[in-house]
Amino acid sequence: MIEETMNTKILVAYASRYGSTREIAESVSRTLEKAGYTVDCRNVMDVSDISPYAAVVAGSPIYMGKWLVEAVDFVKRFCIELNEKPLAIFAVGYSMKDETDMIRKSASASMSEVRIYVRPQVEGLFAGRFDPEGMSRADLDMMKMAGAVPGDARDWSQVARWAEALPSVLFTLKE
């Protein structure tokens, strides 16, 4: 078992197309820092080495029912090391604003490609934000076809509760 210390370093790695998932990753990082951990919050594209970290939290928005390709590539690239470390993953989707069983199952299924490579100790599903400003035409059209109405559905207290529980899950279950 990893010995938990106040010097334990955690990586929070995220992919984000329009900033909503990045902001959730930053919130998770702040919560872990308040608990006494050293945290690096980085875009998956900026991570070249995960060996300095005692644990990893990785997240991606959900587009077309899947994680972003760069987030999946991150997991593939580091899968051996990620299977040797405590790992938490999360997905962010605007559809989670209406959290029904069907939507929850669909959002959870977005992580199936990641689960091929790693076995996370914990998973999180969070509602996201839909802000048409700056979106690509294709993404905007997809959101309109889905009948999405612009808004911010993120539940910051839910994110904080999940992040607060991470240390006890990550550092007690992984051996």
C-alpha positions as CSV (number, residue, x, y, z in Angstrom):
1,M,0.0,0.0,0.0
2,I,1.2,3.5,-0.8
3,E,2.0,5.4,2.4
4,E,0.0,8.5,2.4
5,T,1.9,11.6,3.5
6,M,1.3,15.3,3.2
7,N,4.0,15.3,0.5
8,T,2.1,12.9,-1.7
9,K,2.1,14.2,-5.2
10,I,-1.0,13.8,-7.4
11,L,-1.4,14.5,-11.1
12,V,-4.8,15.7,-12.3
13,A,-4.6,15.3,-16.1
14,Y,-7.5,16.5,-18.3
15,A,-8.5,17.0,-21.9
16,S,-10.8,19.9,-22.5
17,R,-12.2,21.4,-25.7
18,Y,-13.9,24.6,-24.4
19,G,-12.7,24.8,-20.8
20,S,-15.5,23.2,-18.8
21,T,-13.5,20.0,-18.0
22,R,-10.4,22.0,-17.3
23,E,-12.3,24.1,-14.7
24,I,-13.6,20.9,-13.1
25,A,-10.0,19.5,-13.0
26,E,-8.8,22.7,-11.4
27,S,-11.6,22.4,-8.8
28,V,-10.5,18.8,-8.0
29,S,-6.9,20.0,-7.8
30,R,-7.8,22.8,-5.3
31,T,-9.8,20.4,-3.2
32,L,-6.8,18.0,-3.0
33,E,-4.4,20.8,-2.2
34,K,-6.7,21.9,0.7
35,A,-6.4,18.4,2.0
36,G,-2.6,18.8,2.1
37,Y,-1.5,17.1,-1.2
38,T,0.9,18.5,-3.7
39,V,-1.0,18.6,-7.0
40,D,-0.1,19.3,-10.6
41,C,-3.1,20.0,-12.8
42,R,-2.1,19.6,-16.5
43,N,-3.6,19.2,-19.9
44,V,-3.0,15.6,-21.0
45,M,-1.1,17.0,-24.0
46,D,1.4,18.5,-21.7
47,V,2.2,15.4,-19.7
48,S,5.4,13.5,-20.6
49,D,6.1,11.6,-17.4
50,I,3.9,10.3,-14.6
51,S,6.6,8.6,-12.6
52,P,6.8,11.5,-10.0
53,Y,3.2,11.0,-9.0
54,A,1.8,8.7,-6.3
55,A,-1.7,8.8,-7.9
56,V,-3.4,10.1,-11.1
57,V,-6.8,11.6,-11.7
58,A,-7.7,11.8,-15.4
59,G,-10.7,13.3,-17.0
60,S,-12.3,14.2,-20.4
61,P,-15.4,15.7,-21.8
62,I,-17.8,13.4,-23.6
63,Y,-18.2,14.1,-27.3
64,M,-20.3,11.8,-29.5
65,G,-20.4,9.3,-26.6
66,K,-16.7,9.1,-26.1
67,W,-13.7,10.7,-24.4
68,L,-11.6,13.0,-26.5
69,V,-9.0,11.2,-28.5
70,E,-6.1,13.0,-26.7
71,A,-7.4,11.7,-23.3
72,V,-7.7,8.2,-24.5
73,D,-4.2,8.5,-26.0
74,F,-2.9,9.7,-22.6
75,V,-4.3,6.5,-21.0
76,K,-2.9,4.3,-23.8
77,R,0.6,6.0,-23.5
78,F,0.8,5.5,-19.8
79,C,-1.3,2.4,-19.3
80,I,1.4,0.3,-17.7
81,E,2.3,3.0,-15.1
82,L,-1.4,3.8,-14.6
83,N,-2.1,0.2,-13.7
84,E,0.6,0.4,-11.0
85,K,-0.7,3.6,-9.4
86,P,-3.9,4.6,-7.8
87,L,-6.2,6.0,-10.5
88,A,-9.4,7.9,-10.6
89,I,-11.1,8.9,-13.9
90,F,-14.0,11.3,-14.6
91,A,-16.1,12.3,-17.6
92,V,-18.0,15.6,-18.2
93,G,-21.1,15.8,-20.3
94,Y,-23.7,18.5,-20.6
95,S,-26.3,15.7,-20.9
96,M,-25.6,14.8,-17.3
97,K,-27.7,17.9,-16.3
98,D,-30.7,15.6,-16.6
99,E,-29.2,12.7,-14.6
100,T,-31.5,9.8,-15.5
101,D,-30.4,6.1,-15.4
102,M,-30.2,6.1,-19.2
103,I,-28.0,9.2,-19.3
104,R,-25.8,7.9,-16.5
105,K,-25.3,4.6,-18.3
106,S,-24.5,6.4,-21.5
107,A,-22.0,8.7,-19.8
108,S,-20.4,5.8,-18.0
109,A,-20.1,4.0,-21.3
110,S,-18.0,6.9,-22.6
111,M,-15.2,5.5,-20.5
112,S,-15.4,2.0,-21.9
113,E,-12.4,2.6,-24.2
114,V,-10.4,3.8,-21.3
115,R,-11.3,0.7,-19.2
116,I,-9.8,-1.5,-21.8
117,Y,-6.4,-0.2,-20.7
118,V,-6.7,0.7,-17.0
119,R,-8.7,-0.3,-13.9
120,P,-9.6,2.9,-12.1
121,Q,-10.4,2.7,-8.4
122,V,-13.1,5.3,-8.7
123,E,-15.0,7.1,-11.5
124,G,-16.9,10.3,-11.5
125,L,-19.6,11.6,-13.9
126,F,-20.3,15.3,-14.0
127,A,-22.6,17.7,-15.8
128,G,-20.8,20.2,-18.0
129,R,-21.4,23.6,-19.5
130,F,-22.8,24.5,-23.0
131,D,-21.6,27.9,-24.1
132,P,-22.0,28.4,-27.9
133,E,-19.5,31.3,-27.9
134,G,-16.3,30.0,-29.5
135,M,-17.6,26.5,-30.3
136,S,-16.8,24.9,-33.7
137,R,-19.7,24.8,-36.2
138,A,-19.7,21.0,-36.0
139,D,-19.9,20.9,-32.2
140,L,-22.6,23.7,-32.2
141,D,-24.6,21.8,-34.7
142,M,-24.4,18.6,-32.7
143,M,-25.6,20.4,-29.6
144,K,-28.5,22.1,-31.4
145,M,-29.5,18.7,-32.9
146,A,-29.6,17.3,-29.4
147,G,-31.9,20.2,-28.4
148,A,-29.4,21.5,-25.9
149,V,-30.1,24.9,-24.4
150,P,-27.0,27.0,-23.4
151,G,-26.2,26.9,-19.7
152,D,-23.9,25.8,-17.0
153,A,-25.1,22.6,-15.3
154,R,-21.9,21.9,-13.3
155,D,-22.6,21.0,-9.7
156,W,-19.6,22.3,-7.8
157,S,-20.6,20.7,-4.5
158,Q,-20.8,17.3,-6.2
159,V,-17.3,17.8,-7.7
160,A,-16.0,18.9,-4.3
161,R,-17.5,15.9,-2.5
162,W,-16.0,13.5,-5.1
163,A,-12.6,15.1,-4.8
164,E,-12.7,15.1,-1.0
165,A,-13.3,11.3,-1.1
166,L,-10.5,10.6,-3.5
167,P,-7.6,10.2,-1.0
168,S,-9.4,7.6,1.1
169,V,-10.4,5.6,-2.0
170,L,-7.1,5.9,-3.9
171,F,-4.7,5.4,-1.0
172,T,-6.6,2.6,0.8
173,L,-7.7,0.3,-2.0
174,K,-4.7,0.2,-4.3
175,E,-1.9,-2.1,-3.3
